[in-house]
């Protein structure tokens, strides 16, 4: 008998189950504890989950955990049958070799991948014998950042079932004293409020969250599947009005500096706003709302400037002016009339912003430049290194540059590097309903400068983290750690020198807290130093070049190994019982595409080919046969067993069909092709345009169908819809008759894949075929192939290939084709980024956000779309429309229900 597969998922700090609720008679999470200890703002969190296999057969448990992106995993262990299996942190190259060898043997390969705004996902699995138990224990560490006068420890709970022994314990120990502590979030209200106990005693605080099984069903976002919401612990510490809070041990120290009894410094700020065509729609509207709010918050002694840009620059005024009532009203009027259009000349816009600040020196003020953009440079200077060099030369360390990247079309690494080169930071603004609040929230963090040119001095200190800071803002905090020379605490003397308004100030009065010299204290402070050092070395490695870059990388790598941190330079090898597969866990960089995880372990039926699933079959009570791919289910979620979907027809994660040897033909789908079944061989033919396309094979040569999951997002915060399209079919992506533009695409036959090729027809005589190897353009009788990244222009059609995307612009229509990679092979996922003004378009890309009403929740969920009621299943899908893959919950239904018409209406016979 095949082993059953169970998915356990941890969102944020809490373990959650997979998207279907298993039979509790078969297995059980009988205990789940989170223990988070925060000492001097450094949080160490241990998650312990105990699972029992209630079945008479062995069962594979897949464990997923989501942790803050800012954290480093430092320990993972499993306890099975009295044995302890520890994960081992290794250099990424060695771990990658082990990973590659494991994949080549058909074993699973675990990864850490980015999920959502603040989380990363950790995966592994283990086989548990009948009636046996397994304990998972994960430890990670992070330094809490102070923003707007508070620290936040956030727990997102979605366990998908009530857990009998469910506990969250948070202990906070701050020698400086805890000023206030609050518990917020959806899980702190109504019925669950009684499950929270908070105790605050001067320097210590405890928060206990112990909901009963019944309580886990009764909050606003709770139900039979348990809790779904946030628990947020918010606190701040007492402030030493002078030097701040210093913790010392025999060998190390950490200094938290955040004075608040200072006068604010008037600021000079220039806002540089992208108004190119890709900002069309909600992004531009949210930018206008946020900008008007920010202008309202300017103080009268502030001076400001405002420019917008596409391929040209548009000034509100050419020089900075005072933020008086008349000027602010004029600027708000300008902001309301910003209209999106054109290309993106980042170089010219940022240089103009720098010129305006350089032309307006004011003694006793603090200057800053804030850039908001949603795309890569496409006009003027487009070489990223040249832009960075130009900006660095123009700013010349005189003020910070803050870069806000709107959405996932931006090259975030480019913005991050440019910010770090100019003493600023980069922040991603997520395309969501709260994007305007994200923009306003960032501005509030830098709205009140209190000090400039801050220098932290430590006589008797060595191996220091960053000690120079261009500006210090109210509500933030400067943290420095280092080693104490010769372990001599007595000679260690800290001092801070900075500029407040137009005068030099020195902070040297120390009421620093001196902890005992015990090993616990020393180990804790040492780990804070190591954490900060590695974080800052990784930033330096991004900015530096040559030998300096290599030295920073080498030092960060060695510290990561020494302290067992899983960083972008190291990986964790998860050890398991003999005969089990080995997992290798990698931490991604910001914006890095998620790699997928195939799942077939040693000692089981061998995999003939990595993308050829093993089929299990059984006769159901209704006389149908279930064909279930054994190593994949939901696209983007390898290891989740496929399952039937209420109201789902025409292909899905599980195919239930009457027992018959006669394949069903589908009109317009090729020769004898059974609906939903992909091809294993392609017969090449040449169409009238001379471009090579492919026909579909007979069913007799077909393998098991591969489903591609599509997301149909909503305009509000409700769950998106999702549906499956099965097989390597050809889809009408976009048809714009007024512009004589047609875009078609062919799905591949690879699990977790996408489109293998896309063809664009423009006017009567222009045809562009895009595949992973080349872009082929036929204009009239002339055919040209392109393999580089030079822009391709044919008439009013422009195609630009970049590392991770292909940008297609045809008149006022813009399509981004995102490039992903699976098992070394590239595939595409197209996105309509700019709709034409007349909006007379059809096709998959032309679908507008879904609007529905939830009319029933039990026994099954039912949605009402227009006049049709549809049974749906809560499931999940990967969003391939962005480079950094995100996983969304969604309502799964048939393609016909989601599209509100037959899928055949979107299928084309040839590309």
Protein Blocks (a to p, Z undefined) as FASTA:
>chain_A
ZZdddddddehjaccddfbdcdfklpccfbdcdddddeehiacdddddddddfbfbdcdd
dddddddfkbccfbdcddeehiacddddddfklmmmmmmmmmmnopacdddddehjkbcc
ddddddddehiacddddddddddddeehiacddddddehpacfbacdddddddfkopfbd
cdedjklgcjlmmmpccddehjaccddddddfklmmmmmkbcfkopaddddddddddddf
knopcdddfkbccdddddfbbccddddddddddfbfklgcjllmmmmmmmmmmmmmpcfk
bccddddddfbccdfbfcdcdddfklmmmmmmmmmmpccedjddfklmmmmmmmmmmmmc
cehiacddddddfbdcfehjfbfklmmmmmmmmnnomaccddddehjlbcfklmmmmmmm
nopacddddddfklmmmmmmmmmmmmmcfbghiacddehiahiacfbdfbdcehiacddd
dddehhiaklpccdddddehjaccddfbdcbdcddfbfklmmmmmmmmmmmmmmmmmmmm
mmmgcjllmmmmmmmmmmmmmnopacfkbccdddddehiacdddddddehiacddddddd
ehiacdfbfklccddddddfkopacdddfkbccehiahiacdddehiahiafbdcddddf
bdcddehiaghiaehiacfbdcddddfkopacdddddfklpccddddddddddfblbdcd
ddddedjddddfbdcfknopacdddddfbehiacfbdcddehjlbccdddfkbccddehj
bccddfbfbdcdehjbccdddfkbccddehjaccddddddeehiacdddddfbdcfklpa
gdjklpccdddddfbfbfbdcddehjbccdddddddddfkbfbdcddddddddfklmnop
afklmpcfbZZ
